[in-house]
Amino acid sequence: MRSPRTASWLPFLALLPMGPATGSAQEAETVPGVTLGLVYETEYIPPLAILPLEGTGVSAVVTTGIEAILARDLRYSDRFAVVDSLPAGFGGAGVDYGLWDQFGADWVLRGTLSAQGEGYVLELALHDIVFSTVKEEARFSLPSDVSSDFRMAVHRASDQVVEWVFGEPGMAASRIVFTMRPPGEESSKEIYAIDSDGENLQRLTWDANTVASPTWSPDGTKVLYSSWKSGRPTIYERDLVTDRERTLEPNRAGQQITPAYHPDGNQIAFALLGGGRSGLFSFNMADGCCLSHLSGGRYKDLQPTFSPNGRRLAFVSSRLGTGTPQIYVMPSTGGEAELLSPYRFGEGGWFADPDWSPRSDRVTFSGRIQGRRSPRYHILVADVQSGDSRLVQLTREGNNEDPSWAPDGRHIVFTGERSWGRGVFIVDSATGNLRTVLAGVAAEDTDWSPLLGQGAGGREVQGPGEDGSRR
């Protein structure tokens, strides 16, 4: 959940799950008014072979390391059937299109690496085996392999390969933030970040208290979050490039929680509880002014998320009762709200953690699924563009919360609980492929960054469409 389970927020605990529930994987599962199943698209997954990098004046350790990052990124994209262990005779001086066609490959990625200054130049050529031609080729500047941005630079090359084939962005050059308790610091909860492939885990805050709801700025250089370090929940913005921190000062008392950036990077929306009128508010962080009430009052509204064009806002509300939080959508400047999550009178329902897809067409959220023995929480996706009210369930096992879309609008990160413990997971909404990002941690509040440019979101902080078928 993008909200802490702490005593300092007792008036709002009615909107939060009271701990995980367990149940058999064989249970029938339903949502009020909807029959759910695992629904995925049928798509062709083209085989892609990656040839060993040819190095000029560089060590084999560096070339094999880059090969491994490229292969894992492209495999994790869930777009290709990656072949990186090749039989003898397939890595010669050229690309024999006939031979590769017999081998069954659609694409072959060939590359060279050369030293340049303190870094490297990576040259990649993508060969289209079906049409016997070079599809695309490009040069990528990589920093030194001891640089903190080295792996992110290779991730950007991987994303370019995805875009060459599918005309859509990849998601390798991105990071995920979440909260968890630092080892040996059971009284606090801090923000951590990790690369999309599960590497480069870094701690971002040292508040020595509870933090919650971290969210990335649209340019990937800042993180907005709520912290209890001043005694009450207050929203802070941390610049990951300069390591400077700003405090939200709306000139209004109350508990500031669940912030979200507007796509313009200047406006934010957040929930303000107590100190007067409660509900969702907007505020201009760039100018430090202009607090505006959007919704709320006698009921609780929180967890806002903007549509990519900034015109609409999805959020959680208790307006149907504190025991049945639901997802609503309204204009981002306030106005009439429409129910998005499924609801049937008398049957309840429990939905939270909305996040709007960067493709604009879908909203993901967590929902309580009623099993025969006990309820569980799963990751759901609602179509907000077609109007067909289709609801897709993406998880089946355990309890799952805190979903957030990847910049490719296809993958979703979430926190989950399995029989072996808790962790951070990623699911591909098209194929259902699931992988573990970080195991054995009681993480919460995941948020996936946009694609990151040079140095954006990658600095370690010190502290105290197409279906791919062409045949």
LUMBATOR-56546 format. One record per residue (C-alpha): residue number from 1; chain; x, y, z. Coordinates in pm, 1 decimal. Layout:
N
<NUM,A,<X,Y,Z>>,
...
//
This chain:
471
<1,A,<0.0,0.0,0.0>>,
<2,A,<115.9,357.1,-55.6>>,
<3,A,<34.3,426.1,306.1>>,
<4,A,<202.0,327.7,634.1>>,
<5,A,<38.2,111.8,894.9>>,
<6,A,<136.3,327.8,1193.9>>,
<7,A,<-32.9,440.0,1510.9>>,
<8,A,<12.3,803.2,1408.7>>,
<9,A,<-244.2,750.8,1137.2>>,
<10,A,<-519.3,580.1,1337.7>>,
<11,A,<-809.3,779.3,1184.6>>,
<12,A,<-717.7,640.3,847.1>>,
<13,A,<-648.4,276.8,931.8>>,
<14,A,<-999.2,182.5,825.6>>,
<15,A,<-887.2,217.4,465.0>>,
<16,A,<-592.3,-23.0,497.9>>,
<17,A,<-574.8,-403.2,480.9>>,
<18,A,<-538.2,-543.9,830.7>>,
<19,A,<-255.3,-780.3,740.2>>,
<20,A,<-221.1,-1054.5,480.8>>,
<21,A,<-460.5,-1340.8,438.0>>,
<22,A,<-379.1,-1685.7,310.1>>,
<23,A,<-569.6,-1928.2,97.3>>,
<24,A,<-543.8,-2226.9,-130.4>>,
<25,A,<-430.2,-2167.8,-488.4>>,
<26,A,<-721.9,-2386.8,-596.2>>,
<27,A,<-990.5,-2160.7,-448.8>>,
<28,A,<-1253.5,-2005.8,-671.5>>,
<29,A,<-1194.9,-1630.9,-669.7>>,
<30,A,<-1432.5,-1348.6,-747.8>>,
<31,A,<-1463.1,-973.5,-726.9>>,
<32,A,<-1807.4,-821.1,-656.6>>,
<33,A,<-1987.4,-797.9,-989.7>>,
<34,A,<-1701.5,-949.1,-1192.5>>,
<35,A,<-1579.6,-1298.3,-1269.6>>,
<36,A,<-1202.5,-1290.7,-1295.6>>,
<37,A,<-947.1,-1504.2,-1470.8>>,
<38,A,<-588.8,-1473.4,-1589.3>>,
<39,A,<-626.8,-1306.8,-1928.6>>,
<40,A,<-325.0,-1250.6,-2152.9>>,
<41,A,<-269.4,-1157.3,-2513.0>>,
<42,A,<-152.7,-1416.7,-2762.6>>,
<43,A,<156.3,-1284.7,-2931.0>>,
<44,A,<444.8,-1417.8,-3131.5>>,
<45,A,<778.2,-1408.7,-2946.8>>,
<46,A,<1055.9,-1378.5,-3208.7>>,
<47,A,<1385.4,-1562.9,-3145.2>>,
<48,A,<1683.3,-1328.3,-3114.3>>,
<49,A,<2044.1,-1450.5,-3109.5>>,
<50,A,<2315.7,-1242.2,-2943.5>>,
<51,A,<2665.4,-1293.2,-3079.4>>,
<52,A,<2968.0,-1256.1,-2852.2>>,
<53,A,<3098.7,-899.2,-2853.0>>,
<54,A,<3416.4,-838.8,-3047.0>>,
<55,A,<3651.5,-635.8,-2829.2>>,
<56,A,<3930.6,-402.2,-2942.1>>,
<57,A,<4172.4,-306.5,-2668.6>>,
<58,A,<3928.9,-408.3,-2391.4>>,
<59,A,<3931.2,-695.7,-2146.1>>,
<60,A,<3717.4,-1006.3,-2185.7>>,
<61,A,<3567.1,-930.7,-1844.2>>,
<62,A,<3413.8,-607.9,-1976.8>>,
<63,A,<3283.2,-759.7,-2302.6>>,
<64,A,<3126.5,-1060.6,-2133.5>>,
<65,A,<2974.8,-832.8,-1869.2>>,
<66,A,<2807.5,-618.1,-2134.3>>,
<67,A,<2686.2,-928.7,-2318.2>>,
<68,A,<2526.6,-1054.7,-1997.7>>,
<69,A,<2348.0,-723.8,-1930.2>>,
<70,A,<2216.5,-704.9,-2289.1>>,
<71,A,<2096.0,-1064.9,-2284.4>>,
<72,A,<1921.8,-1030.1,-1950.5>>,
<73,A,<1759.9,-698.5,-2043.4>>,
<74,A,<1621.9,-836.4,-2369.1>>,
<75,A,<1503.4,-1153.8,-2198.2>>,
<76,A,<1334.0,-949.2,-1924.5>>,
<77,A,<1160.2,-739.7,-2191.6>>,
<78,A,<942.9,-1048.1,-2257.9>>,
<79,A,<960.4,-950.6,-2626.2>>,
<80,A,<1219.5,-1200.4,-2745.7>>,
<81,A,<1316.7,-1563.2,-2707.6>>,
<82,A,<1681.8,-1480.8,-2641.3>>,
<83,A,<1953.9,-1720.2,-2756.8>>,
<84,A,<2294.6,-1630.6,-2611.0>>,
<85,A,<2453.8,-1977.4,-2598.5>>,
<86,A,<2533.6,-2057.1,-2960.2>>,
<87,A,<2665.7,-2370.2,-3132.8>>,
<88,A,<3008.8,-2364.6,-3298.2>>,
<89,A,<3016.9,-2198.5,-3638.5>>,
<90,A,<2746.9,-1941.2,-3569.4>>,
<91,A,<2972.6,-1657.2,-3461.5>>,
<92,A,<3195.2,-1611.0,-3764.9>>,
<93,A,<3316.0,-1295.4,-3931.2>>,
<94,A,<2983.8,-1221.5,-4097.4>>,
<95,A,<2615.2,-1301.1,-4060.5>>,
<96,A,<2506.2,-1591.5,-4281.6>>,
<97,A,<2136.4,-1519.0,-4321.3>>,
<98,A,<2058.7,-1861.1,-4469.7>>,
<99,A,<2231.2,-2042.2,-4185.1>>,
<100,A,<2057.6,-1832.2,-3922.4>>,
<101,A,<1723.9,-1890.0,-4093.8>>,
<102,A,<1779.1,-2265.2,-4070.2>>,
<103,A,<1869.4,-2216.7,-3705.2>>,
<104,A,<1527.0,-2053.5,-3657.0>>,
<105,A,<1635.7,-1703.1,-3557.9>>,
<106,A,<1437.5,-1396.0,-3661.2>>,
<107,A,<1697.2,-1147.6,-3537.3>>,
<108,A,<2071.3,-1151.6,-3477.1>>,
<109,A,<2241.4,-885.1,-3264.7>>,
<110,A,<2607.4,-831.7,-3342.5>>,
<111,A,<2834.2,-586.7,-3164.1>>,
<112,A,<3185.7,-456.1,-3116.4>>,
<113,A,<3339.3,-277.6,-2820.3>>,
<114,A,<3638.8,-44.2,-2833.6>>,
<115,A,<3813.1,173.6,-2578.3>>,
<116,A,<3764.9,549.2,-2601.1>>,
<117,A,<3920.0,780.1,-2342.7>>,
<118,A,<3816.0,658.9,-1998.6>>,
<119,A,<3515.4,473.4,-2141.0>>,
<120,A,<3406.9,267.7,-2438.8>>,
<121,A,<3216.6,280.1,-2765.1>>,
<122,A,<2963.5,2.5,-2815.6>>,
<123,A,<2854.6,-53.7,-3176.7>>,
<124,A,<2544.9,-266.9,-3228.4>>,
<125,A,<2394.1,-392.6,-3553.5>>,
<126,A,<2057.3,-568.4,-3558.3>>,
<127,A,<2024.4,-812.2,-3848.4>>,
<128,A,<1679.9,-902.9,-3982.0>>,
<129,A,<1715.6,-1269.3,-4081.6>>,
<130,A,<1373.6,-1293.3,-4246.9>>,
<131,A,<1450.9,-1010.7,-4489.8>>,
<132,A,<1829.7,-1069.6,-4501.9>>,
<133,A,<1924.4,-713.4,-4414.2>>,
<134,A,<2055.0,-493.3,-4136.8>>,
<135,A,<1748.7,-350.8,-3963.2>>,
<136,A,<1930.7,-83.5,-3758.4>>,
<137,A,<2275.7,-1.7,-3627.2>>,
<138,A,<2408.6,257.7,-3384.7>>,
<139,A,<2702.4,360.7,-3164.2>>,
<140,A,<2663.0,401.6,-2788.6>>,
<141,A,<2907.8,582.8,-2561.9>>,
<142,A,<2965.8,396.5,-2236.2>>,
<143,A,<3145.0,538.3,-1931.8>>,
<144,A,<3416.8,346.7,-1751.6>>,
<145,A,<3303.0,13.1,-1611.9>>,
<146,A,<3381.5,145.6,-1262.9>>,
<147,A,<3133.7,432.9,-1314.3>>,
<148,A,<2798.7,419.9,-1134.1>>,
<149,A,<2629.7,491.6,-1469.6>>,
<150,A,<2797.4,210.2,-1664.2>>,
<151,A,<2518.4,-45.1,-1626.1>>,
<152,A,<2248.7,216.3,-1694.3>>,
<153,A,<2424.1,312.1,-2018.5>>,
<154,A,<2415.5,-51.7,-2129.9>>,
<155,A,<2047.3,-68.5,-2031.9>>,
<156,A,<1981.4,223.9,-2266.2>>,
<157,A,<2140.2,28.6,-2551.7>>,
<158,A,<1913.1,-266.8,-2471.4>>,
<159,A,<1607.0,-42.7,-2482.1>>,
<160,A,<1714.1,82.3,-2823.7>>,
<161,A,<1708.6,-274.2,-2958.0>>,
<162,A,<1351.1,-315.1,-2831.0>>,
<163,A,<1249.1,8.2,-3002.4>>,
<164,A,<1418.4,-93.7,-3329.2>>,
<165,A,<1201.6,-403.0,-3351.8>>,
<166,A,<872.1,-297.0,-3198.0>>,
<167,A,<867.6,80.9,-3229.8>>,
<168,A,<791.6,106.4,-2858.9>>,
<169,A,<1007.8,197.3,-2558.4>>,
<170,A,<1183.6,-61.9,-2349.3>>,
<171,A,<1210.4,-45.8,-1971.6>>,
<172,A,<1562.2,-163.0,-1883.9>>,
<173,A,<1703.6,187.6,-1825.4>>,
<174,A,<1484.3,252.3,-1522.9>>,
<175,A,<1478.2,211.1,-1146.6>>,
<176,A,<1224.3,114.0,-884.4>>,
<177,A,<1180.9,277.7,-544.5>>,
<178,A,<1015.2,117.4,-244.6>>,
<179,A,<1018.7,131.2,133.5>>,
<180,A,<1144.6,-127.7,379.8>>,
<181,A,<1301.6,-152.2,722.6>>,
<182,A,<1682.5,-125.0,711.9>>,
<183,A,<1866.7,-422.0,860.0>>,
<184,A,<1906.6,-367.3,1233.0>>,
<185,A,<1679.2,-60.6,1235.6>>,
<186,A,<1341.3,-208.2,1323.7>>,
<187,A,<1200.2,125.5,1442.4>>,
<188,A,<1231.8,295.5,1102.1>>,
<189,A,<1130.4,247.4,742.4>>,
<190,A,<1337.8,401.3,464.1>>,
<191,A,<1336.3,443.2,86.4>>,
<192,A,<1548.0,218.9,-135.2>>,
<193,A,<1601.9,209.1,-510.8>>,
<194,A,<1698.0,-80.3,-735.3>>,
<195,A,<1758.9,-118.8,-1108.3>>,
<196,A,<1483.4,-281.9,-1313.7>>,
<197,A,<1689.9,-600.8,-1343.1>>,
<198,A,<1727.5,-637.1,-966.2>>,
<199,A,<2083.2,-502.8,-942.1>>,
<200,A,<2236.3,-197.6,-772.9>>,
<201,A,<2028.4,-180.3,-454.3>>,
<202,A,<2075.7,160.7,-286.7>>,
<203,A,<1938.1,330.9,19.0>>,
<204,A,<1806.5,683.3,-47.3>>,
<205,A,<1689.6,812.7,293.4>>,
<206,A,<1818.3,814.0,649.4>>,
<207,A,<1514.8,967.4,824.4>>,
<208,A,<1530.4,725.1,1120.6>>,
<209,A,<1151.9,716.4,1117.1>>,
<210,A,<866.0,600.1,897.2>>,
<211,A,<863.9,706.7,532.1>>,
<212,A,<596.0,616.3,279.6>>,
<213,A,<465.9,661.8,-72.3>>,
<214,A,<783.8,743.4,-267.8>>,
<215,A,<709.5,852.9,-622.6>>,
<216,A,<937.9,952.4,-912.7>>,
<217,A,<935.3,1290.8,-1080.7>>,
<218,A,<854.6,1280.9,-1454.7>>,
<219,A,<1221.1,1345.8,-1542.0>>,
<220,A,<1350.6,1079.2,-1304.3>>,
<221,A,<1576.7,1313.8,-1107.2>>,
<222,A,<1366.5,1355.7,-790.3>>,
<223,A,<1162.3,1147.0,-549.5>>,
<224,A,<861.7,1281.2,-360.4>>,
<225,A,<758.8,1105.9,-39.3>>,
<226,A,<593.6,1142.1,298.8>>,
<227,A,<796.6,1114.7,621.4>>,
<228,A,<715.0,1117.7,991.8>>,
<229,A,<1059.1,1253.3,1093.6>>,
<230,A,<915.4,1591.2,1200.4>>,
<231,A,<655.2,1426.3,1423.3>>,
<232,A,<368.9,1428.6,1173.4>>,
<233,A,<352.7,1308.0,812.5>>,
<234,A,<506.0,1576.1,592.0>>,
<235,A,<588.4,1561.9,220.5>>,
<236,A,<950.0,1602.0,109.8>>,
<237,A,<1114.0,1617.0,-230.9>>,
<238,A,<1467.1,1476.2,-264.6>>,
<239,A,<1681.1,1572.2,-563.2>>,
<240,A,<1884.3,1262.5,-649.3>>,
<241,A,<2139.1,1461.6,-851.1>>,
<242,A,<2223.1,1729.3,-591.2>>,
<243,A,<2114.7,1531.3,-281.8>>,
<244,A,<1914.7,1833.8,-164.8>>,
<245,A,<1578.5,1809.5,6.4>>,
<246,A,<1275.7,2037.7,-1.3>>,
<247,A,<981.3,2041.1,238.1>>,
<248,A,<624.7,2092.7,121.3>>,
<249,A,<496.6,2411.8,286.8>>,
<250,A,<132.9,2466.0,188.1>>,
<251,A,<65.6,2705.8,481.2>>,
<252,A,<-195.8,2467.8,610.3>>,
<253,A,<-189.4,2226.5,905.2>>,
<254,A,<-261.9,1859.2,862.2>>,
<255,A,<-109.0,1524.7,775.5>>,
<256,A,<39.9,1522.8,424.9>>,
<257,A,<38.3,1179.0,265.0>>,
<258,A,<36.6,986.9,-68.4>>,
<259,A,<185.7,1250.0,-303.2>>,
<260,A,<192.7,1223.5,-683.6>>,
<261,A,<356.7,1436.6,-952.6>>,
<262,A,<160.8,1594.4,-1233.8>>,
<263,A,<319.4,1509.1,-1572.6>>,
<264,A,<447.2,1868.4,-1598.2>>,
<265,A,<674.0,1803.6,-1298.1>>,
<266,A,<564.7,2124.7,-1124.1>>,
<267,A,<222.9,2045.4,-980.7>>,
<268,A,<163.4,1769.1,-729.5>>,
<269,A,<-150.8,1614.3,-581.8>>,
<270,A,<-164.3,1469.3,-232.1>>,
<271,A,<-398.7,1385.5,54.1>>,
<272,A,<-424.3,1624.4,348.2>>,
<273,A,<-591.4,1494.7,663.9>>,
<274,A,<-698.5,1712.5,956.8>>,
<275,A,<-619.3,2076.1,1022.0>>,
<276,A,<-938.8,2181.6,848.8>>,
<277,A,<-1095.5,2044.3,533.8>>,
<278,A,<-953.0,1701.3,445.4>>,
<279,A,<-921.0,1543.2,105.0>>,
<280,A,<-712.9,1564.7,-210.6>>,
<281,A,<-528.2,1887.5,-284.2>>,
<282,A,<-302.7,2020.1,-558.7>>,
<283,A,<4.0,2236.2,-501.0>>,
<284,A,<262.9,2400.3,-724.3>>,
<285,A,<600.3,2272.5,-603.3>>,
<286,A,<793.7,2486.4,-851.4>>,
<287,A,<642.9,2813.1,-724.5>>,
<288,A,<575.6,2698.6,-367.3>>,
<289,A,<216.5,2818.1,-374.8>>,
<290,A,<-140.7,2778.6,-475.9>>,
<291,A,<-292.5,2506.6,-256.2>>,
<292,A,<-622.3,2399.7,-413.7>>,
<293,A,<-883.8,2155.1,-282.9>>,
<294,A,<-982.6,1889.2,-537.9>>,
<295,A,<-1211.0,1645.3,-355.7>>,
<296,A,<-1298.7,1498.2,-17.9>>,
<297,A,<-1475.7,1614.1,293.1>>,
<298,A,<-1667.5,1379.3,520.1>>,
<299,A,<-1512.7,1079.6,343.2>>,
<300,A,<-1144.7,1004.8,289.2>>,
<301,A,<-977.8,1047.7,-52.4>>,
<302,A,<-611.4,960.9,-108.6>>,
<303,A,<-353.2,790.2,-334.7>>,
<304,A,<-393.0,1014.1,-642.5>>,
<305,A,<-234.9,918.2,-976.2>>,
<306,A,<-241.2,1137.6,-1287.8>>,
<307,A,<-319.1,1027.3,-1639.8>>,
<308,A,<-23.1,1082.4,-1878.2>>,
<309,A,<-178.7,1397.8,-2023.4>>,
<310,A,<-250.3,1531.8,-1675.6>>,
<311,A,<-620.4,1581.4,-1741.8>>,
<312,A,<-758.2,1305.5,-1518.5>>,
<313,A,<-687.3,1172.6,-1174.8>>,
<314,A,<-751.0,825.2,-1035.8>>,
<315,A,<-765.6,791.3,-657.6>>,
<316,A,<-895.4,587.1,-364.1>>,
<317,A,<-1205.9,696.1,-175.0>>,
<318,A,<-1409.4,570.6,119.5>>,
<319,A,<-1726.6,743.8,-1.2>>,
<320,A,<-1909.8,407.4,-23.6>>,
<321,A,<-1806.1,322.4,331.6>>,
<322,A,<-1479.8,293.9,524.0>>,
<323,A,<-1491.5,-83.3,487.5>>,
<324,A,<-1513.0,-71.6,106.0>>,
<325,A,<-1249.8,162.8,-39.4>>,
<326,A,<-1291.3,200.1,-415.7>>,
<327,A,<-1104.2,347.2,-712.8>>,
<328,A,<-1249.7,658.1,-878.8>>,
<329,A,<-1155.9,878.1,-1172.7>>,
<330,A,<-1223.7,1252.2,-1198.2>>,
<331,A,<-1086.5,1560.0,-1378.7>>,
<332,A,<-748.1,1654.8,-1236.7>>,
<333,A,<-881.2,1997.7,-1140.0>>,
<334,A,<-1164.7,1842.1,-940.8>>,
<335,A,<-1523.6,1766.3,-1030.4>>,
<336,A,<-1756.3,1470.0,-1058.0>>,
<337,A,<-1590.8,1135.2,-986.0>>,
<338,A,<-1677.5,811.4,-1164.6>>,
<339,A,<-1636.3,468.8,-1007.1>>,
<340,A,<-1366.2,261.7,-1178.8>>,
<341,A,<-1334.8,-44.4,-955.2>>,
<342,A,<-1615.7,-304.5,-966.0>>,
<343,A,<-1888.6,-267.6,-705.6>>,
<344,A,<-2220.8,-438.4,-639.0>>,
<345,A,<-2438.1,-310.5,-356.6>>,
<346,A,<-2419.8,-532.0,-51.6>>,
<347,A,<-2114.2,-723.8,-170.4>>,
<348,A,<-1845.0,-484.4,-53.7>>,
<349,A,<-1509.1,-476.8,-226.8>>,
<350,A,<-1163.8,-350.4,-129.1>>,
<351,A,<-944.4,-170.9,-381.1>>,
<352,A,<-639.6,54.1,-343.5>>,
<353,A,<-299.1,152.1,-489.8>>,
<354,A,<-406.1,287.3,-832.4>>,
<355,A,<-139.6,369.4,-1092.9>>,
<356,A,<-209.0,505.8,-1440.7>>,
<357,A,<-34.5,342.0,-1736.1>>,
<358,A,<205.6,563.0,-1937.2>>,
<359,A,<13.1,442.2,-2243.7>>,
<360,A,<-300.7,612.5,-2101.2>>,
<361,A,<-529.5,318.1,-2165.6>>,
<362,A,<-521.4,129.5,-1835.5>>,
<363,A,<-509.7,171.9,-1459.1>>,
<364,A,<-365.9,-96.0,-1234.3>>,
<365,A,<-459.5,-138.3,-868.0>>,
<366,A,<-474.9,-402.1,-596.3>>,
<367,A,<-800.1,-565.6,-501.1>>,
<368,A,<-933.0,-810.1,-249.2>>,
<369,A,<-1040.8,-1131.2,-415.9>>,
<370,A,<-1295.6,-1340.2,-229.7>>,
<371,A,<-1185.4,-1704.1,-206.7>>,
<372,A,<-1385.8,-1990.7,-63.5>>,
<373,A,<-1183.1,-1989.3,256.1>>,
<374,A,<-1030.1,-1644.6,297.1>>,
<375,A,<-972.2,-1328.0,91.9>>,
<376,A,<-645.0,-1243.5,-77.1>>,
<377,A,<-510.7,-936.3,-252.9>>,
<378,A,<-418.9,-944.8,-620.7>>,
<379,A,<-300.0,-711.1,-894.9>>,
<380,A,<-578.9,-602.5,-1128.3>>,
<381,A,<-590.3,-392.9,-1445.2>>,
<382,A,<-888.8,-190.9,-1566.9>>,
<383,A,<-930.4,-59.7,-1920.5>>,
<384,A,<-1012.8,312.4,-1904.1>>,
<385,A,<-996.5,379.9,-2276.6>>,
<386,A,<-1220.0,129.6,-2456.3>>,
<387,A,<-1508.5,156.5,-2212.5>>,
<388,A,<-1567.2,-219.4,-2210.8>>,
<389,A,<-1513.8,-242.0,-1830.6>>,
<390,A,<-1281.1,-538.2,-1873.9>>,
<391,A,<-1093.7,-624.3,-1555.7>>,
<392,A,<-784.0,-843.1,-1577.8>>,
<393,A,<-626.7,-1027.7,-1286.1>>,
<394,A,<-248.6,-1054.7,-1321.3>>,
<395,A,<-153.2,-1249.9,-1009.0>>,
<396,A,<-281.5,-1575.1,-867.0>>,
<397,A,<-54.7,-1675.9,-579.6>>,
<398,A,<-25.7,-1524.8,-233.6>>,
<399,A,<-99.2,-1160.6,-148.9>>,
<400,A,<-1.1,-877.8,-383.4>>,
<401,A,<-15.0,-497.9,-346.8>>,
<402,A,<144.0,-166.3,-450.6>>,
<403,A,<141.1,-204.3,-831.9>>,
<404,A,<324.1,47.4,-1050.9>>,
<405,A,<367.6,55.6,-1429.5>>,
<406,A,<702.3,35.7,-1605.0>>,
<407,A,<783.1,308.7,-1859.8>>,
<408,A,<699.8,59.1,-2137.5>>,
<409,A,<335.3,50.6,-2023.9>>,
<410,A,<351.7,-327.3,-2024.6>>,
<411,A,<526.8,-448.8,-1708.0>>,
<412,A,<409.8,-389.6,-1351.3>>,
<413,A,<614.6,-402.3,-1032.8>>,
<414,A,<444.5,-492.6,-704.3>>,
<415,A,<509.8,-621.7,-355.3>>,
<416,A,<398.5,-971.7,-274.3>>,
<417,A,<391.8,-1250.8,-24.9>>,
<418,A,<457.5,-1612.7,-114.4>>,
<419,A,<484.4,-1933.9,87.4>>,
<420,A,<860.5,-1873.9,115.9>>,
<421,A,<835.3,-1510.1,223.9>>,
<422,A,<788.6,-1155.7,90.0>>,
<423,A,<956.1,-965.7,-188.6>>,
<424,A,<935.2,-735.0,-490.3>>,
<425,A,<809.2,-884.6,-817.3>>,
<426,A,<747.6,-787.1,-1179.2>>,
<427,A,<470.9,-926.0,-1399.5>>,
<428,A,<434.9,-882.2,-1776.5>>,
<429,A,<73.4,-779.7,-1835.4>>,
<430,A,<82.9,-923.8,-2189.3>>,
<431,A,<220.9,-1273.9,-2126.1>>,
<432,A,<182.8,-1320.0,-1752.3>>,
<433,A,<555.3,-1390.5,-1711.0>>,
<434,A,<656.6,-1328.3,-1350.4>>,
<435,A,<1000.9,-1269.1,-1204.6>>,
<436,A,<1141.8,-1179.7,-864.4>>,
<437,A,<1330.1,-851.1,-836.0>>,
<438,A,<1424.3,-876.0,-469.4>>,
<439,A,<1344.3,-1168.6,-240.0>>,
<440,A,<1320.1,-1193.0,135.9>>,
<441,A,<1228.4,-830.8,211.1>>,
<442,A,<907.1,-688.2,355.5>>,
<443,A,<886.6,-409.9,97.3>>,
<444,A,<599.1,-166.3,40.9>>,
<445,A,<510.4,131.9,-176.8>>,
<446,A,<679.4,41.2,-504.7>>,
<447,A,<701.7,305.7,-776.6>>,
<448,A,<867.9,259.4,-1117.8>>,
<449,A,<1070.6,544.3,-1266.5>>,
<450,A,<1046.1,681.0,-1620.2>>,
<451,A,<1329.9,595.7,-1857.4>>,
<452,A,<1642.0,751.5,-1711.4>>,
<453,A,<1888.7,970.3,-1898.5>>,
<454,A,<2256.7,1018.9,-1823.2>>,
<455,A,<2296.0,1032.6,-1446.9>>,
<456,A,<1921.9,1069.8,-1376.3>>,
<457,A,<1816.2,873.8,-1072.8>>,
<458,A,<2134.0,668.5,-1087.0>>,
<459,A,<2357.0,845.0,-836.1>>,
<460,A,<2421.7,666.6,-511.0>>,
<461,A,<2321.4,894.4,-225.5>>,
<462,A,<2552.6,908.2,73.1>>,
<463,A,<2402.0,986.6,409.4>>,
<464,A,<2442.8,973.6,769.9>>,
<465,A,<123.2,-266.0,-3065.6>>,
<466,A,<306.2,-482.7,-3285.1>>,
<467,A,<294.8,-862.4,-3224.4>>,
<468,A,<641.3,-917.1,-3372.5>>,
<469,A,<525.6,-1174.5,-3629.6>>,
<470,A,<663.5,-1126.4,-3981.9>>,
<471,A,<637.9,-1470.7,-4132.5>>,
//
